[in-house]
Amino acid sequence: MNQIIGKLIKGKPVHIWGAGVSGLILGYYLKKAGHRVYLYEKENRVGGKIGTTLTEFGPIENGANALFLSPDALELLDELKLAPLPSALKLKRHLFINGKFTSPLSLSLILKIIFGRNKKTPQLSNPTVEDYLLPLLGQELIDHLVSPSLGGIYATEARGLDMQSLFPEEFSAKTYGEFIKRIRLRLKKNRGMRISGSVSFKGGMQIFINALSDSLKDEIKLNYNEPFHLQENTVITADAITAGELLKETPFASHLKSIQYAKLSTTTLFLKEKIAPLKQSFGVLIPRDQKIHSIGVLSNKDIFSANYSQYPSYTFITPEVDDLNAKIMSDLQVLAPNIKKSDFLFMESKLYPAALPVYNKERREAIESMHELSQTNSNIILFGNYVAGISLREMITAAKNFSLT
């Protein structure tokens, strides 16, 4: 189901509404395939939530801090002549549970997987991730491992995530052993690349946006405030909320409005001292039941040291957008009592009341319905992280495949 909604009319110009990262990626591939492309952006900049703010202390990412590579993503970077900056190797990963930093890999997890591999998976029509994995792992591991791990990607706990949306090829497995085997096969697809894992760029994710924008510099119209109107090959790459407003006179509107969004904020700190438990680590994930506002902390300097030459930097990810300064200070007192007020150099927050689409059953059903509608509404095409996968690499593959159809 990770495919763009709608089909192109051959030989006609393509009109893309929105020059966020999804619009840029799709515009790039369509232009490469020989289509005439026009991108309309109401703001004075491209990239949407993806971009980098440069400060005297180091970069602050406005949204995603990295691109997780796939063969298609690496091919795109080669075509854009970008030099990826790989994340550091062998960084520790932490969970924060009951006042302690622990490893996600535990004996309890290993034993449950070993002894549960022959268990039958629940044969439910619309299981959540929690429904599906609960018989194998139990509630504690769901709450303290699965939910924080997926929450770092989807900003939603396991009980709110649709299993079929996240694991479309694996969820129909009859046993947990078969499910794990299918996951391994999926991971094997990315093996053999000369670079793998998460990458950024010298100067941050803005470099990726700049390269895409440069490839489309003659096709992008910034500060575009003309009224929206449907014509042949109209592509909407804005979020589902905005798309629903633009298409309010069409049968797509009700389905778009049923897609929920999770709010999120990121607060990036530059400090004189390192947060002691996060030395040489990727960061920490925090379960929701720990009475801490943040759901995770990224250790920026450890991950991409070339972008943070002098001062330690940390990004706190919080599913809230109010009173952030007080909440981050409160979290620091629990997570990093070694940090004092005198250690602060700089602090900036990015607020997103509608940050990420919630990958629940309602979203999947809305997408399925809109794929059916597109069969009789040939001038409407929809693309974005609510349609073709929440990650940049999924959207890259979807856009590439669409351009070749």
NORLIN-V791504 format. One record per residue. N is the residue number from 1. RES is the residue in one letter. PSI is psi in whole degrees, -180 to 180 (NA if undefined). OMEGA is omega in radians with two decimals (999 if undefined). NEAR is the number of other ideal C-beta (glycine too) atoms within 8 Angstrom. Layout:
n res psi omega near
N RES PSI OMEGA NEAR
N RES PSI OMEGA NEAR
This chain:
n res psi omega near
1 M -5 3.13 8
2 N 68 3.12 9
3 Q 157 -3.11 9
4 I 142 3.14 12
5 I 126 3.11 12
6 G 173 -3.14 11
7 K 151 3.12 7
8 L 145 2.95 11
9 I 119 -3.03 9
10 K 141 3.03 4
11 G 3 -3.13 3
12 K 149 3.07 8
13 P 153 3.12 9
14 V 127 -3.10 12
15 H 108 -3.07 10
16 I 120 3.12 15
17 W 106 -3.11 12
18 G 120 3.11 15
19 A 41 2.91 16
20 G -171 -3.05 14
21 V -36 3.14 13
22 S -40 3.10 15
23 G -40 3.12 18
24 L -44 -3.14 16
25 I -47 -3.13 14
26 L -44 3.10 16
27 G -41 3.13 16
28 Y -51 -3.07 13
29 Y -37 3.13 12
30 L -41 3.09 13
31 K -44 3.12 12
32 K -35 -3.12 8
33 A -1 3.05 8
34 G 8 3.13 4
35 H 149 2.93 10
36 R 125 -3.00 5
37 V 139 3.03 12
38 Y 130 3.10 10
39 L 131 -3.12 14
40 Y 120 -3.09 12
41 E 124 -3.10 14
42 K -24 3.13 6
43 E 174 3.14 7
44 N 11 3.11 4
45 R 161 3.11 7
46 V 172 3.04 14
47 G -22 -3.13 14
48 G -125 -3.10 12
49 K -11 -3.13 11
50 I 128 3.13 13
51 G 174 -3.05 13
52 T 132 3.01 12
53 T 124 -3.14 9
54 L 132 3.08 7
55 T 170 3.12 10
56 E -16 -3.11 3
57 F -22 -3.10 9
58 G 177 -3.10 13
59 P 151 3.01 12
60 I 122 3.11 11
61 E 131 3.14 14
62 N -31 -3.14 10
63 G -121 3.14 12
64 A 137 -3.11 9
65 N -2 -3.07 11
66 A 165 3.02 11
67 L 122 3.10 13
68 F 120 -2.94 11
69 L 147 2.93 14
70 S 170 3.10 11
71 P -42 3.13 8
72 D -39 -3.14 10
73 A -42 3.13 14
74 L -39 3.08 13
75 E -42 3.12 8
76 L -44 3.12 12
77 L -38 3.08 11
78 D -44 -3.13 8
79 E -35 3.12 7
80 L -2 -3.13 10
81 K 43 3.11 5
82 L 141 3.07 10
83 A 105 -3.12 5
84 P 146 3.10 12
85 L 101 -3.07 10
86 P 148 3.04 9
87 S 156 -3.13 12
88 A 149 3.14 9
89 L 156 3.00 5
90 K 35 3.04 3
91 L 142 3.10 12
92 K 150 3.04 7
93 R 140 -3.03 11
94 H 153 2.83 14
95 L 149 3.06 15
96 F 109 -3.05 14
97 I 127 3.10 9
98 N 43 3.05 4
99 G 9 -3.10 5
100 K 147 3.01 6
101 F 123 -3.10 7
102 T 167 3.10 9
103 S 142 3.07 8
104 P -28 -3.13 11
105 L 115 -3.10 5
106 S 161 3.09 9
107 L -38 3.14 5
108 S -43 3.13 7
109 L -47 -3.10 12
110 I -44 -3.12 9
111 L -40 3.14 8
112 K -37 3.12 12
113 I -43 -3.12 11
114 I -50 -3.05 7
115 F -11 -3.12 6
116 G 4 -3.02 11
117 R -24 3.13 10
118 N -2 3.10 6
119 K 144 3.07 9
120 K 140 3.07 6
121 T 152 3.14 12
122 P 127 -3.12 9
123 Q 75 3.14 4
124 L 151 -3.08 7
125 S -38 -3.10 3
126 N 64 -3.07 7
127 P 145 2.90 11
128 T 169 3.07 14
129 V -38 3.11 14
130 E -46 3.11 13
131 D -43 -3.00 10
132 Y -43 -3.02 12
133 L -11 -3.09 11
134 L -46 3.13 11
135 P -27 3.14 7
136 L -47 -2.94 10
137 L -27 -3.06 11
138 G 164 -3.00 8
139 Q -38 -3.08 6
140 E -45 3.13 6
141 L -32 3.05 12
142 I -49 -3.07 14
143 D -35 -2.99 11
144 H -3 3.10 10
145 L -58 -3.05 13
146 V -49 -3.11 13
147 S -48 3.10 15
148 P -34 3.14 15
149 S -47 3.13 10
150 L -30 3.12 14
151 G -28 3.09 14
152 G -17 3.12 9
153 I -46 -2.99 8
154 Y -6 -3.12 12
155 A 30 -3.11 11
156 T 143 3.12 12
157 E 165 -3.07 10
158 A -32 -3.12 12
159 R -15 3.14 8
160 G 6 -3.09 8
161 L 133 -3.13 16
162 D 122 -3.08 13
163 M -42 -3.09 12
164 Q -30 3.12 10
165 S -40 -3.08 12
166 L -33 -3.07 11
167 F 65 -3.03 9
168 P -30 -3.10 9
169 E -11 -3.01 6
170 E -25 -2.93 10
171 F -18 -3.13 12
172 S 4 3.12 4
173 A 144 -3.09 11
174 K -29 3.11 6
175 T 163 3.11 11
176 Y -31 3.07 13
177 G -42 3.10 8
178 E -39 3.10 9
179 F -47 -3.14 13
180 I -38 3.11 10
181 K -41 3.14 9
182 R -37 3.08 11
183 I -43 3.13 10
184 R -40 3.12 8
185 L -38 3.10 8
186 R -43 -3.12 9
187 L -30 -3.13 8
188 K -24 -3.11 7
189 K -26 -3.09 8
190 N 4 -3.13 9
191 R 155 3.08 7
192 G -4 3.09 2
193 M 150 -3.12 9
194 R -25 3.04 3
195 I 139 3.12 9
196 S 172 3.13 6
197 G -158 -3.09 8
198 S 138 3.08 10
199 V 153 2.92 14
200 S -153 -3.10 13
201 F 153 3.09 12
202 K 108 -3.01 7
203 G -4 3.05 9
204 G -177 -3.08 11
205 M -16 3.09 16
206 Q -29 3.14 11
207 I -39 3.09 12
208 F -47 3.12 13
209 I -43 -3.13 14
210 N -40 -3.11 8
211 A -43 3.08 11
212 L -44 -3.13 15
213 S -43 3.14 13
214 D -35 -3.14 7
215 S -14 -3.09 9
216 L 21 -2.98 14
217 K -28 3.14 7
218 D -8 -3.09 4
219 E -13 -3.04 9
220 I 132 3.05 12
221 K 106 3.14 8
222 L 164 3.13 10
223 N 40 -3.07 8
224 Y 116 -3.05 8
225 N 16 3.07 4
226 E 151 -3.14 5
227 P 143 3.09 3
228 F 138 3.04 6
229 H 143 -3.13 4
230 L 138 3.00 7
231 Q 178 -3.14 7
232 E 138 3.13 7
233 N 49 3.01 12
234 T 118 -3.14 11
235 V 127 3.08 14
236 I 117 3.14 15
237 T 9 3.05 13
238 A 172 3.11 10
239 D 167 -3.06 10
240 A -33 3.13 12
241 I -50 3.12 11
242 T -42 3.12 10
243 A -38 3.12 14
244 G -36 3.09 12
245 E -42 3.14 7
246 L -33 -3.08 10
247 L 29 -3.03 12
248 K -21 3.13 7
249 E 10 -3.10 4
250 T 164 3.10 9
251 P -9 3.10 7
252 F -26 -2.95 14
253 A -47 -3.07 11
254 S -36 3.13 7
255 H -41 3.11 13
256 L -39 -3.12 14
257 K -16 3.12 9
258 S -9 3.14 9
259 I 121 -3.09 14
260 Q 155 3.10 9
261 Y 142 3.07 13
262 A 136 3.06 12
263 K 156 -3.05 11
264 L 151 3.01 12
265 S 153 3.02 14
266 T 136 3.11 12
267 T 117 -3.11 13
268 T 130 -3.14 14
269 L 145 2.89 12
270 F 127 -3.02 13
271 L 159 3.04 14
272 K -29 -3.10 8
273 E 153 3.06 8
274 K 149 2.94 7
275 I 113 -2.92 15
276 A -48 -3.08 7
277 P -11 -3.07 10
278 L 17 3.07 14
279 K 133 3.14 8
280 Q 47 -3.13 5
281 S 159 3.05 13
282 F -33 3.14 10
283 G -157 -3.09 13
284 V 141 3.02 14
285 L 142 -3.03 15
286 I 115 3.09 13
287 P 152 -3.07 12
288 R -21 -3.07 10
289 D 9 -3.09 5
290 Q 5 3.09 9
291 K 37 3.04 3
292 I 141 -3.06 9
293 H -41 -3.07 8
294 S 151 3.07 12
295 I -5 3.10 12
296 G 160 3.09 13
297 V 129 3.07 14
298 L 135 3.11 11
299 S 84 -2.93 14
300 N -47 -3.08 14
301 K -36 3.11 11
302 D -36 -3.08 12
303 I -50 -3.10 15
304 F 75 -3.01 13
305 S -29 -3.11 9
306 A -23 3.13 7
307 N -9 -3.08 13
308 Y 79 -2.93 13
309 S -27 -3.01 6
310 Q -58 -2.96 5
311 Y 142 3.01 11
312 P 143 -3.13 12
313 S 140 -3.11 13
314 Y 140 3.06 14
315 T 120 3.09 13
316 F 127 3.14 13
317 I 124 -2.97 13
318 T 131 3.13 14
319 P 38 -3.14 9
320 E 159 -3.11 10
321 V 8 -3.11 9
322 D 147 3.06 4
323 D 45 -3.00 6
324 L -40 -3.11 13
325 N -47 -3.14 8
326 A -38 -3.10 7
327 K -40 3.11 12
328 I -40 3.10 16
329 M -40 3.10 8
330 S -43 3.12 9
331 D -39 3.14 12
332 L -38 3.14 9
333 Q -31 3.13 8
334 V -47 -3.03 8
335 L -31 -3.01 11
336 A 70 -3.14 10
337 P -13 3.12 5
338 N -16 -3.11 7
339 I 129 3.13 9
340 K 166 3.14 5
341 K -34 -3.12 4
342 S -13 3.13 5
343 D -11 -3.06 9
344 F 132 3.05 10
345 L -40 -3.06 8
346 F 148 -3.13 9
347 M 129 3.12 10
348 E 140 -3.13 9
349 S 148 3.01 11
350 K 127 -3.05 10
351 L 133 3.13 7
352 Y 92 3.12 11
353 P -27 3.05 7
354 A 78 -2.98 7
355 A -54 -3.01 10
356 L 142 3.06 11
357 P 142 3.12 13
358 V 121 -3.09 13
359 Y 69 3.12 12
360 N -178 -3.12 13
361 K -38 -3.11 9
362 E -39 3.10 9
363 R -46 -3.13 16
364 R -44 -3.14 13
365 E -36 3.09 8
366 A -42 3.13 12
367 I -43 3.12 13
368 E -44 -3.14 9
369 S -40 -3.12 9
370 M -29 3.02 13
371 H -39 3.10 10
372 E -43 3.13 7
373 L -34 -3.08 11
374 S -17 3.12 14
375 Q -27 -3.13 6
376 T 4 3.08 5
377 N 76 -2.91 11
378 S -9 -3.12 8
379 N 5 -3.12 9
380 I 127 3.08 14
381 I 133 -3.10 13
382 L 135 -3.13 14
383 F 143 3.11 17
384 G -177 -3.08 16
385 N -4 3.01 11
386 Y -10 -3.09 9
387 V -55 -2.86 12
388 A 28 -3.11 13
389 G 145 -3.00 10
390 I -17 -3.06 9
391 S 158 3.10 9
392 L -39 -3.09 12
393 R -35 3.09 13
394 E -41 3.14 11
395 M -35 3.09 16
396 I -47 3.14 13
397 T -42 3.13 13
398 A -44 -3.12 15
399 A -42 3.12 16
400 K -47 -3.12 11
401 N -39 -3.13 9
402 F -40 -3.11 14
403 S -20 -3.07 12
404 L -4 -3.10 6
405 T NA 999 6
